[in-house]
Amino acid sequence: MKLKTFLHRLETTMPIIVNNIAANPEVTNMYLDPIPVSKGASDVIHVTVSPQNKIQMTVYLDGCIKPVTCAQLPNASAEQLTQLFDRASSLLAPTAELQDQLTQLAIKAITVDFKTIFDQSARALNNPLVIVNLLGQVVLKAVPNPANRQQLTTVLNASQLSLPLKHLHVVSNSSQIIMPTSNGLHLPLLFLPLAYHNDALGYLIMPALTTAINAIQIAKVNGQIKVIISSLVKNRVMPTAASKRDYLLTMLLTEQQTTTFAAQFARENATLPASMVLIKAEPQAGQSLASLKERLKYLLTPLFSQVLITIYHHHCLVLISIDLPTYNSYPFKAKLIDVANRADCRLIVSNQYTHPEDTIAAYAVCRRTAKLKLPHTPVVFCEDAFFDLLLAQVDHVEILPFFINPAVKTLMAYDADNKTELVRTLDAYLEYGENLTHTEKHLYIHFNTLRYRLNHISELTGLDLKDAETCFKLGASFKVRRYLEHRQLLTHHPK
C-alpha cells in the first residue's frame, strides 16, 4: 500500500496530523520503536512515543540520511497507540497468507498438546509468549530464542507485572500495548486478556525481546488468540467456568448450612473470608451482565487478596475479602471509583461484615440501596445511604416533613424573609463536624462572621449548637430535607 493512501485511511478513523511530503513509497509494515532508530528500511513506518505522549510516525526515504516525519498524534493515550497499530494491522497485513497460517495452526491444535501450539505461535511471532493468571503469576512460557531466557526472567518479575495488570483497559481477547514508561521496563509489552465464553482466564503477554512490536505481528496474534484459548481450555491448562470457585458466592446467598462453608471453600482452593464486603455491580452503556462480570474479574482480581464474582438472579455480585481499616481507607474508595469508570458500571457497596452468613442481608441492603433515587455517582456505599433507606420505608409526602426539626423550618422562613444564609451556614457547620475552621473555609467567610451567624441561630431557635445530641437531630433533619427536595426535583424534572 502506498504511504499516502495508508495515511489517508488512518486519518479517517484517528485524529492524526499528516505532514505534506513529496515522496510516496510502498509501505509494508509499521514498527513500534522504544527509542528512535538510526536507520530503517524505506518500506517501513517507525513509530516512537515521546515522554510527553506524543506519537511520531517517520519513514526513511531513499537518499535521505535522517528520517522524515510523515504524521504525528499529540497527547496520545495508551488506547490510541493500541488503536493505531490495530488499524495499521488491518490495512497492511497480507490477509490470505495469514489466514492460511491460522488454518494450519487450528488444524494442528486438534491433535497436538497445548505446549506444541504455544511454541509454534511464539516462533511465528519471533518473540517470547507468556501466559499468566489474573494475579500475574506465570502459568506457561514459550521462548523461541534461548538467548532471551535471562531477560525474560526480569520481565516476568511479579512486581514488574503488577502495575500494568492494574491499569489495563480490558477488552476481551483484544491486544493492548504497554509502553516502557508505564511498565517500569525498557521494552514494550503486548497484553491480551484471555477469556472463554465471558469467563476471564488470565493474560497472554508478548515482550518485544527479539522483534519490535509491529502491525503484521499484531494481526498474527489477534488471529492466533482464538486457537490458543481453545487449545488452552481443551487441554485444561487453566480453570474455566467449570470451576465452582465463583459459585461459592452463590452458595453463601442460598445455603443455610454454615458449618459446611469452610470445607466447600477449601475444596475450591479458596479461603472462607473472615472480613468482607459485597458489591452489586450495575452495567452501564448497554453491556451484558456476562461481559461486566468478565471485566470486573480482570480489574478487581489484581487489587485484592480474594475476589469472587457471580451472576445471581440477574444481578452481578462481587465478594471481596477486606479488613475494616482497608474498607475505611481512602485508597479503597479510590480503587473502586477507578474500576467503576473503567468497567462502565455503578458499584453498590455493602457495609463491611465478618460473618459469611450475613451475605444474604448484605445482598438485600445493596438491592434496596440500588432502588433509591440517589445522585448518580460511580460508587455508592450503603452506609452513606442509611437515612435514605430509612426514609424510603416511610415515603409519605405528608408525613416526612414532620421529621424536619422546627428549628430548621424557622431558619428557612427567616432566610426567605431577610435574604440571609443561616440554613446554609448551619448545614455546613454540621457537615464539617462542628469544626469552625473547616466551616469558615467552606463558606468563604470570616471567622467572626461565622460566630455571629451561629449565635444568631441560637438566639432564634433557643438551641445549644455545642450539644452533640442537638447537632445529631439537626443533621438528621437536613437529611430529610435533602431527601424531600430530591424527590420533588425528580417529580418536576423526570429526566
C-alpha positions, 0 to 999 in steps of 0.5 A, a space after each residue: 500500500 502506498 504511504 499516502 493512501 495508508 495515511 489517508 485511511 488512518 486519518 479517517 478513523 484517528 485524529 492524526 496530523 499528516 505532514 505534506 511530503 513529496 515522496 510516496 513509497 510502498 509501505 509494508 509494515 509499521 514498527 513500534 520503536 522504544 527509542 528512535 532508530 538510526 536507520 530503517 528500511 524505506 518500506 517501513 513506518 517507525 513509530 516512537 512515543 515521546 515522554 510527553 505522549 506524543 506519537 511520531 510516525 517517520 519513514 526513511 526515504 531513499 537518499 535521505 540520511 535522517 528520517 522524515 516525519 510523515 504524521 504525528 498524534 499529540 497527547 496520545 493515550 495508551 488506547 490510541 497507540 493500541 488503536 493505531 497499530 490495530 488499524 495499521 494491522 488491518 490495512 497492511 497485513 497480507 490477509 490470505 497468507 495469514 489466514 492460511 497460517 491460522 488454518 494450519 495452526 487450528 488444524 494442528 491444535 486438534 491433535 497436538 498438546 497445548 505446549 506444541 501450539 504455544 511454541 509454534 505461535 511464539 516462533 511465528 511471532 519471533 518473540 517470547 509468549 507468556 501466559 499468566 493468571 489474573 494475579 500475574 503469576 506465570 502459568 506457561 512460557 514459550 521462548 523461541 530464542 534461548 538467548 532471551 531466557 535471562 531477560 525474560 526472567 526480569 520481565 516476568 518479575 511479579 512486581 514488574 507485572 503488577 502495575 500494568 495488570 492494574 491499569 489495563 483497559 480490558 477488552 476481551 481477547 483484544 491486544 493492548 500495548 504497554 509502553 516502557 514508561 508505564 511498565 517500569 521496563 525498557 521494552 514494550 509489552 503486548 497484553 491480551 486478556 484471555 477469556 472463554 465464553 465471558 469467563 476471564 482466564 488470565 493474560 497472554 503477554 508478548 515482550 518485544 525481546 527479539 522483534 519490535 512490536 509491529 502491525 503484521 505481528 499484531 494481526 498474527 496474534 489477534 488471529 492466533 488468540 482464538 486457537 490458543 484459548 481453545 487449545 488452552 481450555 481443551 487441554 485444561 491448562 487453566 480453570 474455566 467456568 467449570 470451576 465452582 470457585 465463583 459459585 461459592 458466592 452463590 452458595 453463601 446467598 442460598 445455603 443455610 448450612 454454615 458449618 459446611 462453608 469452610 470445607 466447600 471453600 477449601 475444596 475450591 482452593 479458596 479461603 472462607 473470608 473472615 472480613 468482607 464486603 459485597 458489591 452489586 455491580 450495575 452495567 452501564 452503556 448497554 453491556 451484558 451482565 456476562 461481559 461486566 462480570 468478565 471485566 470486573 474479574 480482570 480489574 478487581 482480581 489484581 487489587 485484592 487478596 480474594 475476589 469472587 464474582 457471580 451472576 445471581 438472579 440477574 444481578 452481578 455480585 462481587 465478594 471481596 475479602 477486606 479488613 475494616 481499616 482497608 474498607 475505611 481507607 481512602 485508597 479503597 474508595 479510590 480503587 473502586 471509583 477507578 474500576 467503576 469508570 473503567 468497567 462502565 458500571 455503578 458499584 453498590 457497596 455493602 457495609 463491611 461484615 465478618 460473618 459469611 452468613 450475613 451475605 444474604 442481608 448484605 445482598 438485600 441492603 445493596 438491592 434496596 440501596 440500588 432502588 433509591 433515587 440517589 445522585 448518580 455517582 460511580 460508587 455508592 456505599 450503603 452506609 452513606 445511604 442509611 437515612 435514605 433507606 430509612 426514609 424510603 420505608 416511610 415515603 409519605 409526602 405528608 408525613 416526612 416533613 414532620 421529621 424536619 426539626 422546627 428549628 430548621 423550618 424557622 431558619 428557612 422562613 427567616 432566610 426567605 424573609 431577610 435574604 440571609 444564609 443561616 440554613 446554609 451556614 448551619 448545614 455546613 457547620 454540621 457537615 464539617 463536624 462542628 469544626 469552625 475552621 473547616 466551616 469558615 473555609 467552606 463558606 468563604 467567610 470570616 471567622 467572626 462572621 461565622 460566630 455571629 451567624 451561629 449565635 444568631 441561630 441560637 438566639 432564634 431557635 433557643 438551641 445549644 449548637 455545642 450539644 452533640 445530641 442537638 447537632 445529631 437531630 439537626 443533621 438528621 433533619 437536613 437529611 430529610 430535607 435533602 431527601 424531600 427536595 430530591 424527590 420533588 426535583 425528580 417529580 418536576 424534572 423526570 429526566 
